[in-house]
């Protein structure tokens, strides 16, 4: 014991001497019980006080709100009718932090996105077979086809590794979506997205591919060589595939993957084909539109199938659409409305997949303002869909495929600018922003790598907020990554109550099928 005490005293003397002689500052040990450091006392915010004076500072306000919440729950009636229609909304990359920040973006932390008012909620576990943190391809196979798969693959089992052309050719490895299950039961099916219709998420409705990037023949042939002659790229599968050729509605972007340069200056096909013309040639009642004006004029009564390709690649962000006086692209809400109008002509009902895909893309670029606006746009589309349908016969489920490394923190005052700085400063005496990312391309924007210190983030904030503003990232990457935590699931309509709890993501399509009595699994009609 004396030896240990002696060594400890010697270490302390040497450490103090080093500090005196070398000018170093001794490192203070972290006290696990230091509540002031973890939860600092911050100044009151006048706006918070103003808000509280309306009632929030009284216990009666919170007691009353809690009672109302309980009564609301008690009034929920479990709807066990067969679902005639299913609408699955996907906020790509819409993690829980995104939802929380979006409420502030909408006007206050106490606000709710429309789908957060749905009576039943759950959590979905998003990992895929070979990765803890998944991508949008493997997850689309999960929440649409009901099986978990490998990273980068779509509509195939985990027997197919990413890029395995030969395994992709083996049809015994193909898995099918709830969209096909619905069509096999006599219903119609369709998809809507703000990304390319051949992108990872919507492709899960109809495609089978060993690589999400094989959207046209050129990339497929480059990857698979001679084997490509026996394989179809994703665009071909949408127009001529077993599932794609029967879809009633297909709305989004990605025109470049359907045409050769001979037909379209941005075309990426190299096989001399124009898949849009091939689609139109199938039937006089097949309608193709390429701008908002024509979409809004589509007559559901005279349309058997509707294909809309509104951009060469992804659609522009909603904020960009608003800023462009010559914008010709529809909003997610407008596409959703037309899709439902067309699908409602089917007597047996329908399955519709709707993706707000650019939440994800803006997060990858650490553009939090745009990500929250795209989340708000998804909420508008959900609200419209619920208004156009009946809770008695239409099940609407809203979820996400994965989250991002997006974070909301910093003890900022209630009612403060969600995009501004946190109230306290860092230990370097510089402020930090309430919103940030664990990694991404904005690292060097906010960190001076030559001086080895953070840049004051407030010096980068313009007087008039730039919607494309980048937010801080901790680790430098070309593109910010997904996150691995669970994502929310929100349900309204027949059998919505079975979407409660924590479950594997691949259970979602089986629960949809159960409610609508489609597919070969367990159903409510058994």
ZAMARLUM-320357 format. One record per residue (C-alpha): x, y, z. Coordinates in steps of 0.2 Angstrom, whole numbers, plus 5000, padded with zeros to 4 digits. Example, Ala and Ser with C-alpha at 12.3 -4.5 7.8 and 13.67 -1.06 7.14 Angstrom:
! ZAMARLUM-320357
506249785039 506849955036 
END
This chain:
! ZAMARLUM-320357
500050005000 501450125005 502350084988 500750134978 500550294989 502350334985 502150314966 500550414966 501450554975 502950544964 501850554948 500950704955 502550794959 503250754942 501650814933 501650974943 503451004938 503150974920 501751104920 502851234929 504351204917 503451164901 501951284903 500751144900 498951154908 498551004919 497050904913 495650904925 494850734928 493050724923 491850714938 490450594933 489250684945 489650854938 487850904934 488251084931 489351034916 488150914909 486551014912 487151194914 486151344921 485651454906 484851624905 483051624903 482351664886 481051804884 480151714871 480051564882 479351664896 478051734885 477551564879 477451504897 476451644902 475051574891 474851434903 476451314901 477151374918 475651304927 475451124933 473651134927 474151154909 475150994909 473950894920 472550944908 473550894893 473950724900 472150694904 471650734886 473050624879 472350474890 470550504885 471050514867 471950354868 470450274877 469350334862 470350244849 469350104842 470249964834 469749954816 469749764811 468949784794 469849724778 470949864771 470349894753 471750014750 473550024756 474650184755 476450164762 477350334764 479250334765 480250484772 481950424765 483250464779 481950534790 482550484807 481850534824 483050684826 482350744809 480650734815 481050834831 481950964822 480550974809 479251024822 480351174827 480451214808 478551204807 478451334821 478751264838 479351104848 477551074853 476951054835 476650894826 476950834808 475250774802 475650594803 476250614821 474350634825 474050454819 473350344833 474650204832 476550214832 478050094832 479850074829 480749984815 482449904816 483349944800 484949844799 485249734784 485949564783 487749614780 487849794788 487349874804 486950034795 485949994779 485650084763 484050124754 484149974742 484249844756 482949924766 481749944751 481849754750 481449744768 479949854770 479249814753 479649634750 479649564768 481449494768 483049574774 484449574761 486249634758 486849814756 486649884739 485449754732 483549764728 482249634727 483349484729 483749384745 485349384754 485949244743 486449384731 487949494736 488149664729 488749654711 488449464709 487749454691 487649274691 486649264707 485549404701 485149294685 484449154696 482649194698 482549084714 483449224722 482049354717 480849414730 479249514727 478449664734 476849694743 476449784727 476449624717 475449534731 474149664729 474049654710 473949464711 472449484722 471649594709 472149764715 473049904706 474749964712 475850124709 477250224715 477750404717 479450484722 480350644721 481950544716 482250444700 480850314698 482350194695 483150244712 483350124726 481750154736 480450144722 481350004713 480949894728 479149894721 479649804705 481449774702 482649624706 484549684704 486149644712 486649824712 485649984714 486650074702 486149964687 484750084682 485150084663 485949964651 487650054650 488050024669 487349854669 488449794654 489949884661 489849784677 489249614670 489949604653 489349454643 488149404657 487249564655 486349494639 485249384651 484949524663 483749684663 484249844670 483049934682 482250044669 481849904658 481149804672 479949954676 479249954658 479349774654 479649674670 478449554678 477849684690 478349844682 477349814667 475749804677 475949954688 474550084685 475450234691 477350284690 477850464694 479450544698 481150584689 482450494680 482050524662 483950494657 483850304661 482450274648 483150354633 484650334621 485550494617 484750474600 483150524608 483650634623 485150744625 485350684643 485050504639 486150374647 485550224637 486750154624 485650024616 484650134605 483050114614 481750234620 480750154634 479550294635 478950264617 478850074621 477750114635 476550224625 476550094611 475849964623 474050044623 473150204618 472650224636 474450224642 474850414646 476550484648 476850664655 478350764658 477850914667 476650984680 475451064668 475150904659 475050794675 473650904682 472650884666 472750694666 470950624666 470850464677 469350404668 470250384651 471950334659 472350144661 474250174666 475150334670 477050364668 477750534673 479550574671 479750764677 481650774677 483250704669 483750644687 482950674703 481650814705 482250974712 482051014730 480451104735 481351264739 482151264722 480451234714 479751384723 481251494718 481151454700 479851554691 479951434676 479751274687 478851134677 478951004691 477550944702 477650944721 477550774730 475850824736 475250854718 475950684712 475150604727 473450674723 473450624705 474050454709 472650424721 471350494708 471950374695 472050224707 470350264714 469550214698 469950034702 468449944710 469549814720 470649944728 472549974727 474249984734 475250144733 477050184738 477450364740 479250424744 479950594750 481650544744 482550704745 482550714764 483950584762 484950674748 484950844757 485550754773 486950674763 487550854759 487250914777 485951034771 484851024786 483651174781 483151084765 482950914774 481750984786 480751074772 480650904762 480050824778 478650954779 478250924761 478050734765 476850784779 475750884767 475650734755 475150624770 473850744775 473050754758 473050564756 472150544772 470850684767 470550594750 470250424758 469250344772 470050284788 468750144787 469450054772 471150134768 472750094779 474050234778 475750194785 477150324786 478950264790 480750284785 482050164778 483450224790 484050384799 485650494797 487050554808 486050714810 485950784828 484950904838 485750964854 486351114864 485051174877 484451314865 482951414872 481151364867 480651454852 482351504846 482951484828 483251294826 484551334813 485551454824 486851434838 486551344854 486451454869 488151404877 489851394869 491151264867 492651244878 493551344865 492451494869 491651484851 489851454849 489151304840 487551264830 486051174837 486051054822 487550954816 488150794808 489350664814 490150664797 490050744780 490750854767 490551014778 491950974790 493251094782 491951224781 491851234800 493551174805 495151264800 496351124797 497851234796 497551324812 496851164820 495351254827 493551274824 492851414814 491551524823 489951454814 489051614817 490251694805 489651584791 487851624794 487151744781 485951884786 484651804774 484751624777 485351514763 484251364761 485751274754 486751314770 487951174775 487951124794 489451064804 490150884802 491350804815 492250694803 492750734785 491850634772 491250664754 489550624758 488750604776 488250434781 486650354786 486250314805 485850144812 484550184825 482750124824 481550234814 479750284818 478150194810 476450294811 474850204806 473050254803 471650144796 471149964796 472249854807 473350004811 473549944829 474649804824 476049924819 476449964838 477949904847 479749874841 479949754827 481049704812 480849814797 480449674785 478849644796 478049794788 477449724771 476849574780 475749684791 475149784776 474649614768 473849554783 472649704784 472249694765 472149504764 473449494750 474949384748 475249204754 475549244772 474449264787 473049374784 471549454793 470349354782 471049184788 
END
